[in-house]
Amino acid sequence: MGDVNKTKSKCMPKYLYLGEPHYVNIHGINFASTAPFCLSLSLLTLCANLMAQYMKSFFLTIFIMTFSAVVIGQTDMYKEDFEFSYLPKRDGGQILYNGTKHSFTIDVVSDSINTTEFPNFIKVDGHIVQTTIVALPSDNLDLNSLTTDQQKEALEAYVDYELEYFDKELQLKYTNLKKEWKTIHTKLWLIWNIDIPEQKKVENIAQQVTAQIYASTICFNQILDINIPLFPADDIAKSDTLLIQLMSTLKTYNHRQF
């Protein structure tokens, strides 16, 4: 396993259309960085990263405000930024999002874990796993006392926003959208997946993504996504099992880690 990877989450937009695809290789798997499971992958300048993040935050704020009627007073928690780290451990590894006053972790238990040169990406038992966070609006959600309906409202709005971004900005067509609500250890998750029709063949691209599965939940002032892209040879049942395993290890803390 590699060294600890630390990156400021707010400087890494989840998806940014760059025109023609830029192709990258993660442990022998080649794919285009404009596909929806790819982050900026260190291919962008810091300036481009920040601009994209501000634009995404602006549109996400408008989108969620449209769907949520909850109004609160503002506190420090709603402005909190979180840093990403991957920490190797004896029985696998741990994904850590560390804020100033809060934190949350996902344990990865496996004998086969590889870090990559790209932040937020690890390879677990042959599957690419990506985690990302997106800040919720800072002035319209009481994240200490959201009801189940309010959580569903916010997560549904977030997924709708992401799907619109795929369609309008990335011009990526998807099919067979499926959604499922699941509660694990009192934490509400929205599991959603899409199929990606075969794209135009590109020379030197060994594999192309055929589907993606996501799990989204709310941690403090962030929406957390766990995402696993599926390639033609992947077993979807094994990917689903891995996703549930990762979801079940999520822990939140009312303090910063170390």
Rosetta blueprint (number, residue, H / E / L):
1 M L
2 G L
3 D L
4 V L
5 N E
6 K E
7 T E
8 K E
9 S H
10 K H
11 C H
12 M L
13 P L
14 K L
15 Y L
16 L L
17 Y L
18 L L
19 G L
20 E L
21 P L
22 H L
23 Y E
24 V E
25 N E
26 I E
27 H L
28 G L
29 I E
30 N E
31 F E
32 A E
33 S L
34 T L
35 A L
36 P L
37 F L
38 C L
39 L L
40 S L
41 L L
42 S L
43 L L
44 L L
45 T L
46 L H
47 C H
48 A H
49 N H
50 L H
51 M H
52 A H
53 Q H
54 Y H
55 M H
56 K H
57 S H
58 F H
59 F H
60 L H
61 T H
62 I H
63 F H
64 I H
65 M H
66 T H
67 F H
68 S L
69 A L
70 V L
71 V L
72 I L
73 G L
74 Q L
75 T L
76 D H
77 M H
78 Y H
79 K H
80 E L
81 D L
82 F L
83 E E
84 F E
85 S E
86 Y E
87 L E
88 P E
89 K E
90 R L
91 D L
92 G E
93 G E
94 Q E
95 I E
96 L E
97 Y E
98 N E
99 G L
100 T L
101 K L
102 H L
103 S E
104 F E
105 T E
106 I E
107 D E
108 V E
109 V E
110 S L
111 D L
112 S L
113 I E
114 N E
115 T E
116 T L
117 E L
118 F L
119 P L
120 N L
121 F E
122 I E
123 K E
124 V E
125 D L
126 G L
127 H E
128 I E
129 V E
130 Q E
131 T E
132 T E
133 I E
134 V E
135 A E
136 L L
137 P L
138 S L
139 D L
140 N L
141 L L
142 D L
143 L L
144 N L
145 S L
146 L L
147 T L
148 T H
149 D H
150 Q H
151 Q H
152 K H
153 E H
154 A H
155 L H
156 E H
157 A H
158 Y H
159 V H
160 D H
161 Y H
162 E H
163 L H
164 E H
165 Y H
166 F H
167 D H
168 K H
169 E L
170 L L
171 Q L
172 L L
173 K L
174 Y L
175 T E
176 N E
177 L E
178 K E
179 K E
180 E E
181 W E
182 K E
183 T E
184 I E
185 H L
186 T L
187 K E
188 L E
189 W E
190 L E
191 I E
192 W E
193 N E
194 I E
195 D E
196 I L
197 P L
198 E L
199 Q L
200 K L
201 K L
202 V L
203 E L
204 N L
205 I L
206 A L
207 Q L
208 Q L
209 V L
210 T L
211 A E
212 Q E
213 I E
214 Y E
215 A E
216 S E
217 T E
218 I E
219 C E
220 F L
221 N L
222 Q E
223 I E
224 L E
225 D E
226 I E
227 N E
228 I E
229 P E
230 L E
231 F L
232 P L
233 A L
234 D L
235 D L
236 I H
237 A H
238 K H
239 S H
240 D H
241 T H
242 L H
243 L H
244 I H
245 Q H
246 L H
247 M H
248 S H
249 T L
250 L L
251 K E
252 T E
253 Y E
254 N L
255 H L
256 R L
257 Q L
258 F L
